[in-house]
Amino acid sequence: MSTMTATGQKSWLVTTLLCFFLGMLGVHRFYVGKIGTGILQIVTFGGLGIWVLIDFIMILVGSFKDKQGLALAR
């Protein structure tokens, strides 16, 4: 029995790079369609860096999802 996970169209690599370089501005969240939390990250400077760090780790381990709840495409 296969345990396939639905994969969205947003790139894992692009999301990782956006989070690393522009994470404090929430650009990676805008990219995956999470506009509301992207705005919150701008206002809070990425939760003073903590929120960005958590997002970055989640992206690296593959648990970060797009707006539709789909995994990022590798």
Helices and strands as residue ranges (DSSP letters): E 7-11, H 12-22, G 23-25, H 27-31, H 35-43, H 45-48, H 50-61, E 71-73
